[in-house]
Amino acid sequence: MLATPIGNRADIGLRALHVLDLVDSVACEDTRHTASLLQSYGLHKPLIAAHEHNESEAAQRVIALLREGQRVAYVSDAGTPGLSDPGARLVAAVRDAGLRCVPVPGPSSLTALLSVSGHAGWDGSFRFAGFLPVKSQERQRALQAIADEPKACVLLEAPHRIEALAREMAASLGSRAVTLGRELTKQFEEVAHLQADALPAWLAADANRTRGEFALLVHPRERETTDEGALPEAPLRVLDRLLMDLPLKAAVKAAADITGAPRNALYEAALARRDQP
């Protein structure tokens, strides 16, 4: 499984070039794209189409070649195979056949965006959401999960859906900080830091801003300073008892349901208790 550049072809690694030169054939998401990529490095290899619509069938051809002793690389159109791209089924099939699958790491829009997010005090933990579901109800549930998630969250979006996503994020996330990366590593790369509710206006300000591929980082939720004295003693006692047996989120929800106290205040009180030495 070999990661390829997400835009700038100069980002290819020396090991990746060595492996591509060494293999007998290359399985790939798009043969035309991969042929052009290989040609730019002076390489020419037999190509095997292995995309989301034929991945299971293509895996059997790859397995047959591997059993013959041939060496096969798999690449998606950009970045690391298997991360919001085809490749996972191929890996599973190769593994189940008792054959070896070796990762060759490389460029990633996820780590590229995280590196320029500039969130002071971020502990490095994040959730990768990838592309959100297309169906309305599933999409709303996914957005609500991101809104409820205190950690950073990275998602991806295509140009024809970015305006709709911006409106949805504005409604769901409000003033939550967002770092948007457009066309990362490419000629018209753009990185913007703004609040979620400012995303629609930012896109509308320049027609070019809706073009290209997008990666978006929803920053960790800022902790609100809450005076525990604002909460009656009884809900706090219930919360303390629930925290002994339940995960933090479940304890907060249960305490709010039982006592009727504000969930946000209970959540901040629970965080304060967790962080106490």
For each residue, the residues with C-beta under 8 A, 3 or more apart:
1: 74 80 81 82 87 91 101 102 103 104
2: 16 19 20 73 74 75 81 104 106
3: 13 16 75 79 80 81 104 105 106 107 108
4: 12 16 37 75 76 77 78 79 106 107
5: 8 9 10 11 12 37 78 106 107 185
6: 11 78 79 107 108 109 112 184 185 213
7: 11 78 183 184 185 186 189
8: 5 11 185 186
9: 5 12 37 40 41
10: 5
11: 5 6 7 8 106 107 185
12: 4 5 9 16 17 41 106
13: 3 16 17 104 105 106
14: 17 18
15: 18 19 104
16: 2 3 4 12 13 19 20 104 106
17: 12 13 14 20 21 41 43
18: 14 15 21 22
19: 2 15 16 22 23 73 104
20: 2 16 17 23 26 38 41 43 45 73
21: 17 18 43
22: 18 19 71
23: 19 20 26 45 71 72 73
24: 45 46 65 70 71 72
25: 45 46 47 48 65 70 72 73
26: 20 23 34 38 45 46 47 48 72 73 74 75
27: 47 48 49 50 58 62 72 73 74 75 90
28: 31 33 34 47 48 49 50 74 75 76 77
29: 33 34 50 51 52 75 76 77 81 85 86
30: 33 34 49 51 77
31: 28 34 35 47 49
32: 35 36
33: 28 29 30 36 37 77
34: 26 28 29 30 31 37 38 47 75 77
35: 31 32 38 39 47
36: 32 33 39 40
37: 4 5 9 33 34 40 41 75
38: 20 26 34 35 41 43 44 45
39: 35 36 42 43 44
40: 9 36 37
41: 9 12 17 20 37 38
42: 39
43: 17 20 21 38 39
44: 38 39
45: 20 23 24 25 26 38
46: 24 25 26
47: 25 26 27 28 31 34 35
48: 25 26 27 28 58 61 62 72
49: 27 28 30 31 54 58
50: 27 28 29 54 55 58 59 62 74 86 90
51: 29 30 54 55 58 86
52: 29 55 86
53:
54: 49 50 51 57 58
55: 50 51 52 58 59 86 87 89 90
56: 59 60 89 93
57: 54 60 61
58: 27 48 49 50 51 54 55 61 62 90
59: 50 55 56 62 63 89 90 93 94
60: 56 57 63 64 93
61: 48 57 58 64 65
62: 27 48 50 58 59 65 66 72 74 90 93 94
63: 59 60 66 67 93 94 97 99
64: 60 61 67 68
65: 24 25 61 62 68 70 72
66: 62 63 69 70 71 72 94 97 99
67: 63 64 97 99
68: 64 65
69: 66
70: 24 25 65 66
71: 22 23 24 66
72: 23 24 25 26 27 48 62 65 66
73: 2 19 20 23 25 26 27 104
74: 1 2 26 27 28 50 62 81 87 90
75: 2 3 4 26 27 28 29 34 37 81
76: 4 28 29 79 80 81 82 85 86 87
77: 4 28 29 30 33 34 85
78: 4 5 6 7 85 107
79: 3 4 6 76 83 85 106 107 108 109
80: 1 3 76 83 85 105 106 108
81: 1 2 3 29 74 75 76 85 86 87 90
82: 1 76 85 86 87 88 91
83: 79 80 87 108 110 128 130
84: 130 131 156
85: 29 76 77 78 79 80 81 82
86: 29 50 51 52 55 76 81 82 89 90
87: 1 55 74 76 81 82 83 90 91
88: 82 91 92
89: 55 56 59 86 92 93
90: 27 50 55 58 59 62 74 81 86 87 93 94
91: 1 82 87 88 94 95 101
92: 88 89 95 96
93: 56 59 60 62 63 89 90 96 97
94: 59 62 63 66 90 91 97 99 100 101
95: 91 92 98 99 101
96: 92 93
97: 63 66 67 93 94
98: 95
99: 63 66 67 94 95
100: 94
101: 1 91 94 95
102: 1
103: 1
104: 1 2 3 13 15 16 19 73
105: 3 13 80
106: 2 3 4 5 11 12 13 16 79 80
107: 3 4 5 6 11 78 79 112 185
108: 3 6 79 80 83 111 112
109: 6 79 112 113 156 181 184 213 215
110: 83 113 114 128 154 215
111: 108 114 115
112: 6 107 108 109 115 116 181 184 185 215
113: 109 110 116 117 154 179 181 184 191 215 216 217
114: 110 111 117 126 152 154 217
115: 111 112
116: 112 113 179 181 191
117: 113 114 122 152 179 193 217 219
118: 179 193
119: 122 152 177 179 219 220
120:
121:
122: 117 119 152 219 220
123:
124:
125: 151 152
126: 114 151 152 153 154 217
127: 146 149 151 152 153 154
128: 83 110 153 154
129: 132 142 146 153 154 155
130: 83 84 155 156
131: 84 155 156 157 158
132: 129 139 142 143 155 157 165
133: 138 139 142
134: 138 139
135: 138 139
136: 139 140
137: 140 141
138: 133 134 135 141 142
139: 132 133 134 135 136 142 143 168
140: 136 137 143 144 168
141: 137 138 144 145
142: 129 132 133 138 139 145 146
143: 132 139 140 146 147 168 169 172 173
144: 140 141 147 148 172
145: 141 142 148 149
146: 127 129 142 143 149 153 155 172 173 218
147: 143 144 172 173 176
148: 144 145 249
149: 127 145 146 153 218 221
150: 220 221
151: 125 126 127 220
152: 114 117 119 122 125 126 127 217 218 219 220
153: 126 127 128 129 146 149 217 218
154: 110 113 114 126 127 128 129 215 216 217 218
155: 129 130 131 132 146 215 216 218
156: 84 109 130 131 213 214 215 216
157: 131 132 161 162 165 213 214 216
158: 131 161 162 213 214
159: 162 210 211 212 213 214
160:
161: 157 158 164 165
162: 157 158 159 165 166 203 210 214
163: 166 167 200 203 210
164: 161 167 168
165: 132 157 161 162 168 169 216
166: 162 163 169 170 199 200 202 203
167: 163 164 170 171 199 200
168: 139 140 143 164 165 171 172
169: 143 165 166 172 173 178 196 199 216 218
170: 166 167 173 174 196 197 198 199 200
171: 167 168
172: 143 144 146 147 168 169 196
173: 143 146 147 169 170 176 178 196 197 218
174: 170 195 196 197
175: 195 196 197
176: 147 173 195 196 218 219 221
177: 119 193 194 195 196 218 219 222
178: 169 173 193 194 195 196 199 216 217 218 219
179: 113 116 117 118 119 191 192 193 216 217 219
180: 190 191 192 193 194 199 202 214 215 216 217
181: 109 112 113 116 184 189 190 191 214 215 216 217
182: 188 189 190 191 192 209 211 212 213 214
183: 7 186 187 188 189 190 211 212 213
184: 6 7 109 112 113 181 189 191 213 215
185: 5 6 7 8 11 107 112 189
186: 7 8 183 189 212
187: 183
188: 182 183 208 211 212
189: 7 181 182 183 184 185 186
190: 180 181 182 183 209
191: 113 116 179 180 181 182 184
192: 179 180 182 202
193: 117 118 177 178 179 180
194: 177 178 180 198 199 202
195: 174 175 176 177 178 198 199
196: 169 170 172 173 174 175 176 177 178 199 218
197: 170 173 174 175
198: 170 194 195 201 202
199: 166 167 169 170 178 180 194 195 196 202 203
200: 163 166 167 170 203 204
201: 198 204 205
202: 166 180 192 194 198 199 205 209
203: 162 163 166 199 200 206 209 210
204: 200 201
205: 201 202 209
206: 203 209
207: 210 211
208: 188 211
209: 182 190 202 203 205 206
210: 159 162 163 203 207
211: 159 182 183 188 207 208
212: 159 182 183 186 188
213: 6 109 156 157 158 159 182 183 184
214: 156 157 158 159 162 180 181 182
215: 109 110 112 113 154 155 156 180 181 184
216: 113 154 155 156 157 165 169 178 179 180 181
217: 113 114 117 126 152 153 154 178 179 180 181
218: 146 149 152 153 154 155 169 173 176 177 178 196
219: 117 119 122 152 176 177 178 179
220: 119 122 150 151 152
221: 149 150 176
222: 177
223: 268 271
224: 264 268
225: 268
226: 230 264 265 268 269 272
227: 230
228: 231 236 269 272
229:
230: 226 227 265
231: 228 235 236 261 262 265 266 269
232: 235 236 261
233: 236 237
234: 237 238 259
235: 231 232 238 239 255 259 260 261 266
236: 228 231 232 233 239 240 269
237: 233 234 240 241
238: 234 235 241 242 255 258 259
239: 235 236 242 243 251 252 255 266 269 270 273
240: 236 237 243 244 273
241: 237 238 244 245
242: 238 239 245 246 250 251 254 255
243: 239 240 246 248 251 270 273 274
244: 240 241
245: 241 242 251
246: 242 243 250 251 254
247: 250 251
248: 243 251 252 267 270 271 274
249: 148 252 253
250: 242 246 247 253 254
251: 239 242 243 245 246 247 248 254 255 270
252: 239 248 249 255 256 263 266 267 270
253: 249 250 256 257 263
254: 242 246 250 251 257 258
255: 235 238 239 242 251 252 258 259 261 266
256: 252 253 259 260 261 262 263 266
257: 253 254
258: 238 254 255
259: 234 235 238 255 256
260: 235 256
261: 231 232 235 255 256 265 266
262: 231 256 265 266
263: 252 253 256 266 267
264: 224 226 267 268
265: 226 230 231 261 262 268 269
266: 231 235 239 252 255 256 261 262 263 269 270
267: 248 252 263 264 270 271
268: 223 224 225 226 264 265 271 272
269: 226 228 231 236 239 265 266 272 273
270: 239 243 248 251 252 266 267 273 274
271: 223 248 267 268 274 275
272: 226 228 268 269 275 276
273: 239 240 243 269 270 276
274: 243 248 270 271
275: 271 272
276: 272 273
277:
